[in-house]
Amino acid sequence: MDSMTELVMSRQFSAPRTAVWAAFVEPEIISQWWGPHGWAIEEDSIVFEPMVGGRHELTMVQVDNPEAKVPLKAVITAFDEYTCLVSDDGPHEMTLELVITTRVDFQEFAGKTSITLTQSPLPYEVIESSTKAWNSAFSKLENLLSEFF
């Protein structure tokens, strides 16, 4: 798998860890920020079962082209409330037939929350677009959190 790598990125939010955690696990909040700019979530597609073995599913839809859809059909493999969320998505067409592990670690300091997102394995050629997509989504999350904190 020489053509594979790992995406690691960190982001800090001016909100407590409980609020940032909720944004990752509460369907009504997930629907407000998940996905890059220009994409929305089909609200009735969100399934989040908060336990190891639970489902983490949703469908992103391109706002300007509703026929363009990207599913997430993951299984939660680690669930440590307010600290760590890990899921495996795939194999299916949108994961390039890979099982992609996404890990999000949450840390709070002085009322701010830092997250570190790790995804792997990813082909080198998707790292740039994946990084841009996550940064765009995290900007949407930052804007949402700024309404409250």
N, C-alpha and C positions, 0 to 999 in steps of 0.2 A: 504494500500500500504506500509506495513512495509518493504517489500523487495526492495523498491525504495529509491533512493538517488539523490543527485545533484553533478555533476562534476563542480568544479570551479578551473580554472588555469589562471595564469598570465604569460606574457612574455613581455620582452622589446626588441625593435628593434632600431638599430642605424640608423634611417631614420625618416624623417618628417611624421606627421600624414597623410598628403595628399597622400603620397606614399604607406603607409601601408593600408589606406582605399582603394586606387585603387586596391591593390592586392586582396581585398575581393570582389570587385564589377565589375572589368573589366574582361570579359571572356578571353581575350588573356593573361592576367596575371594569372588568376585563374588556367588556364591549365598548368602553369609552376611549380606550387608548391602544389596544393591541394592534399591531400591524403598522407598516410605514404610512407616511402621508399619502393620501390618495386611495387608501384602502379602508374598508369598514368590516365589521364583523356581523355576520348573520346572527342576531341575538338568540334565535331559537336553536342555533347550532352549538351553543356553548354547553359543555358538560364538564364539570369539575367535581371529582369524587376525592375528597381530601384524606387519602390514606394510601399506603403502599399497595399497589395492585389496582388502584382506582384509575378511572379514565380522565384524561385531560384532552378534550376535543373542542374544536371550533372550526369555522370556515371563514376565511378572509375573502372579501369580494372587492374587486377593483371598482371604485366609485364611478369612473367614466366608462367602464365596460363591464357591466354586471355578469357577463358570460365568463369573465376571467375569475377563477376561484382557486384558492389555495387551501387545502385542508390540513389541519393538525389532528392527528389521531394517535395520541401518545398514551402511554401507560406510566403512572407514577411509580418510580423505583426507590425514591427516598423522600420522606416527608417529616421534617423536623421543624415543627411550628415556629415561625418567626426567625428561623436560622438558615434552613436549606430546603430547596425544592429541586428534585431531579426527576426527569422523565425521559422515556425512550420513544421516539417517533419513527414509524416505518417497520418493515420495508414496504414502500409503495412508490408510485411513479414520481411524486413530488419530492421524495427523499433520495431520488436517483437509485432506488432499490436498496438503500443503506438503512441501517438502524442508527439514527442520530440521537445522541444523548445530549440533553440540555440540562445544565446545572446552574442554579442561581443561589448564591450565598448572600446573606443579609447581615450587615453589621451596623450597629448604631453607636454614635458618639456625639455627645453634646447636642442632642435633639435632631441630628441629621443622620440619614441612612445611606450607607454605601452598599452597592450591590456589585458582585462580580458574576458575570455570565460566562459560562464555558460551554462551547458546542463542539462535538467531534463524533465521528470523523467527518470532515468536510473536504471536498476537493479544493485544491489551491485556487482554482479558477472562480469559485463562488465566494471566497473570503471577502473580497472588496464589496460585492453587492450585499452580502449578508451583514457586514459591518454597517453599511449605509442604512439598510433596512432597520436594524436594531437601534441605531442612533436616532433615526426618525421616529420610531415608536417610543423610545425613551424621552424624546422631546415632547411628544404628545402626553406622556405620563407626567413629565415635569410640569407642563401647563395645567394639567388636571389637578395635581397636588397643590399647585400654587393658589388655586381657588380657595383652599382650606387652611393652608399653613404659610 
